[in-house]
Amino acid sequence: MTDSRYMALALQLGRRGMGRVWPNPAVGCVIVKGDVIVGRGWTQDGGRPHAEAVALAQAGADARGATVYVTLEPCAHHGKTPPCADALIAAGVARVVVAIGDPDPRVAGRGIARLQQAGMAVETGVLADQARADHAGFLSRLTGNRPFVTLKLAGTLDGRIATASGESQWITGPLARRAVHMMRARHDAVMVGAGTVRADDPALTVRGLGMTQQPVRVVVSRAAKLPVTAQLARTARAVPVWLCHGPEADVAGWTAQGVVSLPCAVTAGQVDPVAMMQALAHAGITRVFCEGGGMVAASLLGAGLVDDLVVMTAGRAIGAEGTPSLAAMGIGRLAEAPRFDLHDVSRLGDDVLTQWRRQH
């Protein structure tokens, strides 16, 4: 029970790094000696220093003979920082409790083996399910060659996101909009389609939370026929913007303003969603928060790429002439429809937030 309590704290600390440490995992670490916490840490912005290094620096000499709780197997390779496994050995800790192993081929059991060879007691699997959920983006990038994808849909009771005239601000209320900013902050990248850029001219930044590091803003547009006067283009040198586009698109106007070009294959007249996610993973992105619009959302759902689905529903009804939250998906039978399990329901003022997890 004590191990679970300290690991729960380590997981809580690790979540502080979500959206801020990619391509590294958001790891948490707690060092305990005689039932006293002598060190704690989490992976710092940009992925360095690692959680173990932060916690060891805080513990100092008290780390000798202590127990270390860490949410992911300590690294065993020399990168931009020395191996955390070696740092734990040098500090003289007596016992290491690890939630889950690291599938990175440079680690993959080597970190645990190195600790055991040094005479340390090592235990694994404590709160493993929660650790896998917290590290889902990192694990997905390594083992599935794509980021973890959260799709957000915000609309009316009848699933509309705009009136027939295109009016959409604001369907949901201020609490729902603040919740969106909090969700953006926990992801490495925020994604929208070209239609959203043209219709709403969004900034896609995290506001009102005191954030110093912003998520990458990703735009999906096959032909890249987008106004160079858009907010995203004008602010690309201040907050990164990546443009996923077809190989034939003319992106010179946007790249001249500092936008990063990510050419992707085209399938059925659209940017291929699998190729796009592979490109983002290759660039180091582990967690994507997609805010639509309907074409991008339908494309990701149809390709089976949505892991979490967040639906914000306002108490309004627009009718069939309004713009639907999802474009056509070509589904003829219910058995073909993507299925999600209800994970959570909450109230945000006059709106309802439901969170769903993809069925496996």
C-alpha positions as CSV (number, residue, x, y, z in Angstrom):
1,M,0.0,0.0,0.0
2,T,2.9,2.4,0.8
3,D,4.4,1.7,-2.6
4,S,1.2,2.6,-4.4
5,R,0.8,5.8,-2.4
6,Y,4.3,7.1,-3.3
7,M,3.9,6.0,-6.9
8,A,0.6,7.8,-7.1
9,L,2.5,11.0,-6.1
10,A,5.2,10.3,-8.7
11,L,2.5,10.0,-11.4
12,Q,0.9,13.2,-10.2
13,L,4.2,15.0,-10.5
14,G,4.9,13.5,-13.9
15,R,1.6,15.0,-15.3
16,R,3.0,18.5,-14.7
17,G,5.2,17.9,-17.7
18,M,2.5,16.9,-20.1
19,G,2.6,19.0,-23.3
20,R,6.0,20.5,-22.2
21,V,8.6,17.8,-22.5
22,W,8.2,16.1,-26.0
23,P,9.7,14.1,-27.5
24,N,10.6,12.8,-24.0
25,P,8.1,11.2,-21.6
26,A,6.6,13.2,-18.8
27,V,8.1,11.2,-15.9
28,G,7.7,11.7,-12.2
29,C,10.0,10.6,-9.4
30,V,9.8,10.5,-5.6
31,I,12.6,9.6,-3.2
32,V,11.7,8.3,0.2
33,K,13.9,7.6,3.2
34,G,12.4,6.4,6.5
35,D,8.9,7.3,5.5
36,V,10.1,10.9,4.7
37,I,10.0,12.3,1.2
38,V,13.6,13.7,0.7
39,G,13.4,14.4,-3.0
40,R,10.8,14.7,-5.8
41,G,10.9,15.8,-9.4
42,W,9.4,15.7,-12.8
43,T,10.9,16.0,-16.3
44,Q,11.5,19.6,-17.0
45,D,10.4,21.7,-20.0
46,G,12.0,20.6,-23.2
47,G,12.6,17.1,-21.7
48,R,15.7,17.9,-19.6
49,P,16.8,17.4,-16.9
50,H,15.0,14.1,-16.3
51,A,12.8,13.5,-13.3
52,E,15.3,11.3,-11.5
53,A,18.0,14.0,-11.8
54,V,15.8,16.6,-10.4
55,A,14.7,14.4,-7.4
56,L,18.3,13.3,-6.7
57,A,19.5,16.9,-6.7
58,Q,16.9,17.8,-4.1
59,A,17.6,14.7,-2.0
60,G,21.4,15.2,-2.0
61,A,23.1,12.9,0.5
62,D,19.8,11.6,1.8
63,A,19.4,9.6,-1.4
64,R,21.9,7.0,0.0
65,G,19.9,4.0,1.2
66,A,16.6,5.5,0.1
67,T,13.8,4.1,-2.1
68,V,13.1,5.7,-5.4
69,Y,9.7,5.7,-7.1
70,V,9.7,6.4,-10.8
71,T,6.9,6.2,-13.3
72,L,9.0,4.9,-16.2
73,E,12.1,2.7,-16.3
74,P,15.3,4.9,-15.8
75,C,17.2,5.5,-19.0
76,A,20.3,3.6,-19.6
77,H,21.8,5.4,-22.6
78,H,23.9,8.5,-23.1
79,G,21.9,11.2,-24.9
80,K,21.9,14.9,-24.1
81,T,22.0,13.8,-20.5
82,P,23.9,11.0,-18.7
83,P,21.9,7.8,-18.0
84,C,19.5,8.1,-15.0
85,A,20.3,4.5,-14.1
86,D,23.9,5.5,-13.5
87,A,22.9,8.5,-11.5
88,L,20.8,6.3,-9.2
89,I,23.7,3.9,-8.7
90,A,26.1,6.7,-8.0
91,A,23.7,8.2,-5.4
92,G,23.7,4.9,-3.5
93,V,19.9,4.3,-3.4
94,A,18.9,1.0,-2.0
95,R,15.7,0.2,-3.8
96,V,13.9,1.4,-7.0
97,V,10.2,0.9,-7.7
98,V,9.3,1.3,-11.4
99,A,5.8,1.6,-12.7
100,I,6.4,0.4,-16.3
101,G,9.3,-0.5,-18.6
102,D,10.6,1.8,-21.3
103,P,10.1,0.3,-24.8
104,D,12.7,2.7,-26.3
105,P,15.2,0.2,-27.9
106,R,18.0,2.2,-26.2
107,V,16.5,1.3,-22.9
108,A,14.1,-1.7,-23.1
109,G,15.1,-3.4,-19.8
110,R,18.7,-2.2,-19.8
111,G,18.0,0.4,-17.2
112,I,16.4,-2.1,-14.8
113,A,19.2,-4.7,-15.5
114,R,21.9,-2.1,-14.7
115,L,20.3,-1.3,-11.4
116,Q,20.0,-5.0,-10.5
117,Q,23.6,-5.6,-11.5
118,A,24.6,-2.9,-9.1
119,G,22.9,-4.8,-6.3
120,M,19.8,-2.7,-6.0
121,A,16.4,-4.2,-5.3
122,V,14.1,-3.4,-8.2
123,E,10.3,-3.8,-8.3
124,T,8.1,-3.2,-11.3
125,G,4.4,-3.0,-12.1
126,V,3.2,-0.7,-9.3
127,L,0.2,1.3,-10.7
128,A,1.2,0.1,-14.1
129,D,-2.2,0.7,-15.7
130,Q,-2.2,4.4,-14.6
131,A,1.4,4.8,-15.8
132,R,0.5,3.4,-19.2
133,A,-2.4,5.9,-19.5
134,D,-0.2,8.8,-18.4
135,H,2.6,7.8,-20.8
136,A,0.2,6.8,-23.7
137,G,1.6,9.4,-26.0
138,F,5.2,8.4,-25.5
139,L,4.4,4.7,-25.8
140,S,2.2,5.3,-28.9
141,R,5.0,7.2,-30.7
142,L,7.5,4.4,-29.9
143,T,5.4,1.4,-30.6
144,G,2.7,2.6,-33.0
145,N,4.7,5.3,-34.9
146,R,2.0,7.9,-34.2
147,P,1.0,10.3,-31.4
148,F,-1.8,9.7,-29.0
149,V,-4.8,11.6,-30.5
150,T,-7.5,13.4,-28.6
151,L,-10.4,14.7,-30.7
152,K,-12.5,17.5,-29.3
153,L,-16.0,18.2,-30.6
154,A,-18.0,21.1,-29.3
155,G,-21.5,21.7,-30.6
156,T,-25.2,21.8,-30.0
157,L,-27.6,19.1,-28.8
158,D,-28.1,18.1,-32.4
159,G,-24.4,18.0,-33.2
160,R,-24.1,21.3,-35.1
161,I,-21.0,23.6,-34.8
162,A,-22.4,26.6,-36.8
163,T,-25.6,28.0,-38.2
164,A,-26.3,28.0,-41.9
165,S,-24.8,31.4,-42.1
166,G,-21.6,30.2,-40.5
167,E,-22.1,31.8,-37.1
168,S,-20.4,29.7,-34.4
169,Q,-19.1,32.0,-31.6
170,W,-19.9,31.1,-29.0
171,I,-22.0,27.9,-28.9
172,T,-20.5,26.8,-25.7
173,G,-19.9,28.9,-22.6
174,P,-16.8,30.4,-20.8
175,L,-16.2,27.4,-18.6
176,A,-16.1,25.1,-21.5
177,R,-13.7,27.4,-23.4
178,R,-11.4,27.5,-20.3
179,A,-11.5,23.7,-20.2
180,V,-10.3,23.6,-23.8
181,H,-7.3,25.8,-22.9
182,M,-6.4,23.4,-20.1
183,M,-6.6,20.5,-22.5
184,R,-4.5,22.3,-25.1
185,A,-1.8,22.8,-22.3
186,R,-1.6,19.0,-21.7
187,H,-0.8,18.2,-25.4
188,D,2.3,18.8,-27.5
189,A,0.3,20.0,-30.5
190,V,-3.1,21.5,-31.3
191,M,-4.5,20.6,-34.7
192,V,-7.2,22.1,-37.0
193,G,-8.2,21.9,-40.7
194,A,-8.1,24.5,-43.4
195,G,-11.8,25.2,-43.1
196,T,-11.4,26.2,-39.4
197,V,-8.5,28.6,-40.3
198,R,-10.6,30.3,-43.0
199,A,-13.8,30.4,-41.0
200,D,-12.5,31.3,-37.5
201,D,-9.0,32.6,-38.0
202,P,-8.0,31.0,-34.6
203,A,-4.9,31.6,-32.5
204,L,-4.9,28.1,-31.0
205,T,-2.7,29.3,-28.1
206,V,-3.2,28.5,-24.4
207,R,-4.5,31.6,-22.8
208,G,-5.4,32.6,-19.2
209,L,-3.2,29.9,-17.6
210,G,0.1,31.7,-17.3
211,M,1.7,29.3,-19.9
212,T,5.3,30.1,-20.9
213,Q,5.5,27.2,-23.4
214,Q,2.9,26.8,-26.0
215,P,1.9,23.7,-28.0
216,V,2.8,23.5,-31.6
217,R,-0.1,24.6,-33.8
218,V,-0.7,22.2,-36.7
219,V,-2.8,23.0,-39.8
220,V,-4.0,20.3,-42.1
221,S,-4.6,21.5,-45.7
222,R,-4.1,19.4,-48.8
223,A,-3.7,22.4,-51.2
224,A,-2.6,24.9,-48.6
225,K,-4.9,27.6,-50.1
226,L,-4.8,29.6,-46.9
227,P,-4.6,33.4,-46.4
228,V,-1.1,34.5,-45.5
229,T,-2.8,37.1,-43.3
230,A,-4.2,34.5,-41.0
231,Q,-3.2,34.8,-37.3
232,L,-1.4,31.5,-37.4
233,A,0.8,32.6,-40.3
234,R,1.5,36.0,-38.7
235,T,2.5,34.6,-35.4
236,A,4.5,31.6,-36.5
237,R,7.8,33.0,-35.5
238,A,6.5,33.5,-31.9
239,V,4.6,30.2,-31.5
240,P,5.5,27.3,-33.9
241,V,3.1,26.5,-36.7
242,W,3.4,23.3,-38.8
243,L,1.5,22.9,-42.0
244,C,0.6,19.3,-43.1
245,H,-0.1,19.5,-46.8
246,G,-0.1,17.5,-50.1
247,P,3.2,17.2,-52.1
248,E,1.9,19.5,-54.8
249,A,0.8,22.4,-52.6
250,D,2.4,25.8,-52.9
251,V,3.4,26.7,-49.3
252,A,5.9,29.4,-50.0
253,G,3.7,32.2,-48.6
254,W,3.4,30.5,-45.3
255,T,7.0,29.1,-45.0
256,A,8.2,32.7,-45.7
257,Q,6.6,33.6,-42.4
258,G,8.3,30.9,-40.4
259,V,5.8,28.1,-40.8
260,V,7.3,24.5,-40.9
261,S,6.3,22.5,-44.0
262,L,5.4,18.8,-43.5
263,P,4.5,17.3,-46.9
264,C,2.3,14.2,-46.7
265,A,0.8,11.7,-49.0
266,V,-2.7,12.4,-50.3
267,T,-5.4,9.7,-50.2
268,A,-8.9,10.2,-51.7
269,G,-8.3,13.9,-52.2
270,Q,-7.2,14.6,-48.6
271,V,-4.0,14.6,-46.6
272,D,-3.6,10.9,-45.7
273,P,-4.2,10.8,-41.9
274,V,-1.9,7.9,-41.2
275,A,1.0,9.5,-43.1
276,M,0.3,12.8,-41.3
277,M,0.5,11.2,-37.9
278,Q,3.7,9.3,-38.8
279,A,5.2,12.6,-39.9
280,L,4.3,14.2,-36.6
281,A,5.7,11.3,-34.6
282,H,8.9,11.4,-36.6
283,A,9.1,15.1,-35.6
284,G,8.8,14.2,-31.9
285,I,5.2,14.9,-31.2
286,T,3.6,12.4,-28.7
287,R,0.2,14.0,-28.0
288,V,-2.1,15.8,-30.4
289,F,-5.3,17.7,-29.5
290,C,-7.5,18.0,-32.6
291,E,-10.1,20.7,-32.6
292,G,-11.6,20.0,-36.0
293,G,-13.2,20.9,-38.2
294,G,-15.5,18.3,-39.7
295,M,-13.3,17.0,-42.4
296,V,-10.2,16.5,-40.3
297,A,-12.3,14.9,-37.5
298,A,-14.0,12.5,-39.8
299,S,-10.7,11.6,-41.4
300,L,-9.1,10.7,-38.1
301,L,-12.1,8.8,-36.9
302,G,-12.4,6.9,-40.1
303,A,-8.7,5.9,-40.0
304,G,-9.1,4.6,-36.4
305,L,-6.6,7.2,-35.1
306,V,-8.7,8.8,-32.3
307,D,-7.8,7.5,-28.9
308,D,-9.8,9.9,-26.7
309,L,-12.9,11.7,-27.7
310,V,-14.0,14.9,-25.8
311,V,-17.5,16.1,-26.6
312,M,-18.8,19.5,-25.3
313,T,-22.5,19.9,-25.7
314,A,-24.4,23.1,-25.3
315,G,-28.1,23.3,-24.6
316,R,-29.1,24.6,-28.0
317,A,-30.5,23.2,-31.2
318,I,-29.8,24.6,-34.7
319,G,-31.3,22.0,-37.0
320,A,-30.2,20.1,-40.2
321,E,-29.3,23.3,-42.1
322,G,-26.5,23.9,-39.6
323,T,-22.9,22.7,-40.1
324,P,-22.4,19.2,-38.6
325,S,-19.5,18.5,-36.3
326,L,-18.4,15.6,-38.5
327,A,-18.1,15.4,-42.3
328,A,-19.4,12.4,-44.2
329,M,-17.6,9.2,-43.2
330,G,-19.2,6.8,-45.7
331,I,-20.6,4.4,-43.0
332,G,-23.4,2.2,-44.3
333,R,-23.7,-0.2,-41.3
334,L,-23.6,0.4,-37.6
335,A,-20.9,-2.2,-37.2
336,E,-18.6,0.0,-39.3
337,A,-18.9,3.0,-36.9
338,P,-16.0,3.7,-34.5
339,R,-16.9,2.7,-30.9
340,F,-16.0,4.5,-27.7
341,D,-16.5,3.7,-24.1
342,L,-17.8,6.4,-21.8
343,H,-15.0,7.5,-19.4
344,D,-16.4,10.5,-17.6
345,V,-19.2,13.0,-17.5
346,S,-19.1,16.5,-16.0
347,R,-20.9,19.8,-16.0
348,L,-19.3,23.0,-17.2
349,G,-21.7,25.8,-16.4
350,D,-24.6,25.3,-18.8
351,D,-22.6,22.8,-20.9
352,V,-22.0,19.1,-20.5
353,L,-18.5,17.5,-21.1
354,T,-18.4,13.8,-21.9
355,Q,-15.1,12.0,-22.3
356,W,-14.8,8.7,-24.2
357,R,-12.1,6.1,-24.8
358,R,-11.6,4.1,-27.9
359,Q,-12.6,0.5,-27.7
360,H,-9.8,-1.9,-28.3
